[in-house]
């Protein structure tokens, strides 16, 4: 599993233009780490109630929080902000709607070295886009060997030993109108909601390596409709060499599971041999 890492500086560099972010203060604290994709609206915390305050999240100040800062007692607000921003794991504060920053908030951020950012987007738009960006960046991820195809909207990962016929099987599916996501290496993320999302590493995108043919450009040969950037993985197929001593389920009642990033998906084992007539057989091995 790959450890997800992101600093406020990296977030600003990667998403600053798209989210219309500007850095107002805290240039020396951009190494602060963003560790979770969730965001926090610190409404209760501004009143001094810090029980269950989620300091590890990016703090979003929308119109409601800004209005409270304008009308709250200055001393109480300064104390509440100081208590909030003193948390060492707090990543940063973002003010939305491109509005002037409440002076008490600006002073508290400078006092505790917390990066203060402002977005031109409204709160709803910023939280939606930022949450998606953080989820994609911070979700637990791994890369596995196999082929990922989308069959009638179902994401299917095909795995097996090298040379067993994974790419040939995927090629036959492509010829029947199904869609390729990734060949050889599949990037998998454990997304919020407990499901797996698979995609292709950028250098391998749109390409397949087929024994006897070499590397082919799927987009060029089959059209743009034959490729997909990502899909939800819901089924695993394991191709394995036929062994007469092995008992194989022939009824579909043997409910095997494959665990990837602590998410279990159904797995079907398919034995193949040089004499098989299936398009997934090893007569044309990868």
C-alpha positions as CSV (number, residue, x, y, z in Angstrom):
1,X,0.0,0.0,0.0
2,X,1.3,3.4,-0.9
3,X,1.3,6.0,1.9
4,X,-0.6,9.1,0.9
5,X,1.2,12.3,1.7
6,X,0.2,15.9,1.0
7,X,1.4,19.3,2.3
8,X,-0.5,22.6,2.2
9,X,2.1,23.8,-0.2
10,X,1.6,20.9,-2.5
11,X,-2.2,21.4,-2.3
12,X,-1.8,25.0,-3.3
13,X,0.5,24.1,-6.2
14,X,-1.6,21.3,-7.5
15,X,-5.1,22.7,-6.9
16,X,-4.5,26.5,-6.5
17,X,-5.6,27.5,-10.0
18,X,-8.5,25.1,-10.3
19,X,-9.9,26.0,-6.9
20,X,-9.0,29.7,-7.3
21,X,-7.0,29.8,-4.1
22,X,-4.6,32.5,-3.0
23,X,-2.2,32.4,0.0
24,X,-2.7,35.4,2.3
25,X,-0.3,34.5,5.1
26,X,1.7,31.6,6.5
27,X,4.3,31.1,3.8
28,X,6.7,29.6,6.3
29,X,4.2,27.0,7.4
30,X,3.3,25.4,4.0
31,X,4.9,22.2,5.1
32,X,2.0,21.5,7.4
33,X,0.4,18.1,6.4
34,X,-3.1,17.4,5.2
35,X,-3.8,13.9,6.4
36,X,-7.6,13.5,5.8
37,X,-10.0,14.3,3.0
38,X,-12.7,15.6,5.3
39,X,-13.3,19.3,5.8
40,X,-14.5,21.1,8.9
41,X,-16.9,24.1,9.3
42,X,-15.9,25.4,12.8
43,X,-19.2,26.9,13.8
44,X,-19.4,25.6,17.4
45,X,-15.7,26.0,17.9
46,X,-15.9,29.7,17.3
47,X,-18.2,30.0,20.3
48,X,-15.6,28.3,22.4
49,X,-17.0,24.8,22.4
50,X,-14.0,22.7,21.4
51,X,-15.3,19.3,22.4
52,X,-14.8,16.9,19.4
53,X,-13.2,19.8,17.4
54,X,-11.6,18.1,14.3
55,X,-8.3,20.0,14.2
56,X,-6.8,17.6,11.7
57,X,-9.1,18.8,9.0
58,X,-8.8,21.8,6.8
59,X,-11.0,24.6,8.3
60,X,-13.5,26.3,6.0
61,X,-14.8,29.7,6.8
62,X,-18.0,30.4,4.8
63,X,-20.5,33.2,5.1
64,X,-21.8,31.9,8.4
65,X,-18.5,31.8,10.1
66,X,-17.5,35.1,8.7
67,X,-20.7,36.8,9.9
68,X,-20.2,35.3,13.4
69,X,-16.7,36.7,13.5
70,X,-18.0,40.2,12.6
71,X,-20.6,40.2,15.3
72,X,-19.0,38.2,18.1
73,X,-17.4,39.7,21.2
74,X,-13.8,40.5,20.2
75,X,-12.2,39.0,23.4
76,X,-14.2,35.8,23.3
77,X,-13.6,35.4,19.6
78,X,-9.9,35.9,20.0
79,X,-9.7,33.3,22.7
80,X,-11.7,30.8,20.7
81,X,-9.7,31.3,17.6
82,X,-6.4,31.0,19.5
83,X,-7.6,27.8,21.1
84,X,-8.6,26.4,17.7
85,X,-5.5,27.3,15.8
86,X,-3.1,26.3,18.5
87,X,-3.6,22.6,17.5
88,X,-0.3,21.5,15.9
89,X,-2.0,19.2,13.4
90,X,-4.3,21.8,12.0
91,X,-3.4,22.1,8.2
92,X,-4.8,25.5,7.2
93,X,-7.7,27.8,7.0
94,X,-9.6,28.7,3.9
95,X,-12.0,31.7,3.6
96,X,-14.6,31.4,0.8
97,X,-16.5,33.9,-1.5
98,X,-13.3,36.0,-1.9
99,X,-14.5,38.2,1.0
100,X,-12.3,40.3,3.3
101,X,-10.8,38.1,6.1
102,X,-12.0,39.0,9.6
103,X,-9.2,40.8,11.4
104,X,-9.3,38.5,14.4
105,X,-8.9,35.4,12.1
106,X,-6.0,36.9,10.3
107,X,-4.2,37.8,13.5
108,X,-4.8,34.4,15.0
109,X,-3.4,32.7,11.9
110,X,-0.3,34.8,12.0
111,X,0.1,34.2,15.8
112,X,0.1,30.4,15.4
113,X,1.7,30.1,12.0
114,X,-1.3,28.7,10.3
115,X,-1.5,29.1,6.5
116,X,-4.5,31.4,5.6
117,X,-5.9,30.9,2.1
118,X,-8.8,32.5,0.3
119,X,-11.0,31.1,-2.5
120,X,-13.1,33.0,-5.0
121,X,-15.6,30.1,-5.0
122,X,-18.7,29.9,-2.8
123,X,-18.5,27.5,0.1
124,X,-20.6,24.7,-1.5
125,X,-18.5,24.7,-4.7
126,X,-15.2,24.8,-2.9
127,X,-16.1,22.1,-0.4
128,X,-17.3,19.8,-3.2
129,X,-14.3,20.2,-5.4
130,X,-11.7,20.2,-2.6
131,X,-13.2,17.1,-1.0
132,X,-13.0,15.2,-4.3
133,X,-9.4,16.4,-4.9
134,X,-8.3,15.4,-1.4
135,X,-10.1,12.0,-1.7
136,X,-8.3,11.2,-4.9
137,X,-5.0,12.3,-3.4
138,X,-5.2,10.8,0.0
139,X,-7.2,7.6,-0.4
140,X,-5.3,4.4,0.4
141,X,-3.8,3.1,-2.8
142,X,-1.9,0.2,-4.3
143,X,-0.8,-1.1,-7.7
144,X,-1.5,-4.7,-8.7
145,X,-0.5,-6.8,-11.7
146,X,-3.4,-7.5,-14.0
147,X,-5.8,-6.2,-16.6
148,X,-8.9,-4.1,-15.8
149,X,-11.8,-4.0,-18.1
150,X,-15.4,-2.6,-18.0
151,X,-17.9,-5.2,-19.0
152,X,-21.4,-3.9,-19.3
153,X,-20.7,-1.3,-16.6
154,X,-19.1,-3.9,-14.3
155,X,-15.4,-3.3,-13.5
156,X,-13.6,-6.7,-13.8
157,X,-9.9,-7.2,-12.9
158,X,-8.3,-10.2,-14.6
159,X,-5.3,-11.6,-12.8
160,X,-3.0,-14.6,-13.1
161,X,0.6,-15.7,-13.7
162,X,2.6,-14.0,-16.4
163,X,1.9,-15.6,-19.8
164,X,-1.5,-17.1,-18.8
165,X,-3.4,-15.0,-21.3
166,X,-4.8,-12.0,-19.4
167,X,-4.2,-9.4,-22.2
168,X,-5.4,-11.8,-24.9
169,X,-8.6,-12.3,-22.9
170,X,-9.0,-8.5,-22.6
171,X,-8.4,-8.1,-26.3
172,X,-11.2,-10.6,-27.1
173,X,-13.5,-8.6,-24.8
174,X,-12.5,-5.4,-26.6
175,X,-13.4,-7.0,-29.9
176,X,-16.9,-7.7,-28.5
177,X,-17.5,-4.0,-27.6
178,X,-16.3,-3.9,-24.0
179,X,-13.9,-1.3,-22.6
180,X,-10.3,-1.3,-21.4
181,X,-9.2,0.6,-18.4
182,X,-5.7,-0.7,-17.7
183,X,-3.3,-3.4,-18.9
184,X,-0.4,-4.9,-16.9
185,X,-0.5,-2.5,-14.0
186,X,-3.7,-1.4,-12.3
187,X,-3.8,1.5,-9.8
188,X,-6.4,0.8,-7.1
189,X,-7.8,3.2,-4.5
190,X,-10.0,2.5,-1.5
191,X,-12.5,5.2,-1.9
192,X,-14.9,6.6,0.6
193,X,-17.9,4.4,0.9
194,X,-15.9,1.2,1.0
195,X,-15.4,0.5,-2.7
196,X,-12.4,0.1,-5.0
197,X,-11.7,2.4,-8.0
198,X,-9.2,1.2,-10.6
199,X,-7.3,3.3,-13.1
200,X,-4.2,3.1,-15.3
201,X,-0.8,4.6,-14.6
202,X,-0.2,7.5,-17.0
203,X,2.7,6.0,-19.0
204,X,0.6,2.9,-19.9
205,X,-2.7,4.7,-20.6
206,X,-4.6,3.5,-23.7
207,X,-2.0,0.8,-24.5
208,X,-1.9,-3.0,-24.3
209,X,1.0,-5.5,-24.7
210,X,-0.2,-8.6,-26.5
211,X,2.2,-11.6,-27.1
212,X,2.9,-11.9,-30.8
213,X,1.6,-8.4,-31.6
214,X,3.6,-6.2,-29.2
215,X,2.3,-2.9,-27.8
216,X,-0.9,-1.8,-29.4
217,X,-2.7,1.6,-29.1
218,X,-6.3,0.7,-28.1
219,X,-7.6,4.2,-28.7
220,X,-6.2,4.2,-32.3
221,X,-7.4,0.7,-33.2
222,X,-10.8,0.5,-31.5
223,X,-11.7,4.2,-31.1
224,X,-12.1,6.4,-28.0
225,X,-15.2,4.5,-26.9
226,X,-13.0,1.5,-26.2
227,X,-11.1,3.1,-23.3
228,X,-12.1,4.4,-19.9
229,X,-10.1,6.4,-17.4
230,X,-11.4,4.6,-14.3
231,X,-14.0,2.2,-13.1
232,X,-15.4,0.7,-9.9
233,X,-13.9,-2.7,-9.4
234,X,-16.6,-5.2,-8.5
235,X,-15.4,-8.6,-9.7
236,X,-12.0,-10.4,-9.9
237,X,-11.2,-13.2,-12.4
238,X,-8.2,-15.4,-11.6
239,X,-6.8,-17.3,-14.6
240,X,-4.8,-20.3,-13.6
241,X,-3.2,-23.2,-15.4
242,X,-5.3,-26.3,-15.5
243,X,-4.4,-28.9,-12.9
244,X,-6.2,-32.2,-12.9
245,X,-5.5,-32.6,-9.2
246,X,-7.3,-29.4,-8.3
247,X,-11.0,-29.3,-7.5
248,X,-12.8,-26.5,-9.4
249,X,-16.3,-25.2,-8.6
250,X,-18.6,-25.9,-11.5
251,X,-21.9,-24.7,-9.9
252,X,-21.2,-21.1,-9.0
253,X,-22.0,-21.8,-5.4
254,X,-18.4,-21.5,-4.1
255,X,-18.3,-17.8,-2.9
256,X,-14.6,-16.9,-3.0
257,X,-13.5,-13.4,-2.1
258,X,-10.4,-11.4,-3.0
259,X,-9.3,-8.7,-0.5
260,X,-7.7,-5.6,-1.8
261,X,-7.0,-2.7,0.5
262,X,-9.3,-4.3,3.1
263,X,-12.2,-4.4,0.6
264,X,-13.5,-7.8,-0.4
265,X,-14.9,-8.4,-3.9
266,X,-16.2,-11.7,-5.5
267,X,-13.5,-13.8,-7.2
268,X,-14.0,-16.4,-9.9
269,X,-11.2,-18.9,-10.7
270,X,-11.0,-20.0,-14.3
271,X,-8.7,-22.9,-15.3
272,X,-7.1,-22.6,-18.7
273,X,-5.0,-24.9,-20.8
274,X,-3.5,-25.0,-24.3
275,X,-6.4,-27.3,-25.4
276,X,-9.1,-24.9,-24.2
277,X,-11.3,-23.3,-26.8
278,X,-12.3,-20.3,-24.7
279,X,-11.0,-16.9,-25.9
280,X,-9.3,-16.7,-22.5
281,X,-7.4,-19.9,-23.0
282,X,-3.6,-20.0,-22.9
283,X,-3.4,-21.0,-26.6
284,X,-2.3,-17.4,-27.1
285,X,-0.4,-16.8,-24.0
286,X,0.7,-13.4,-22.6
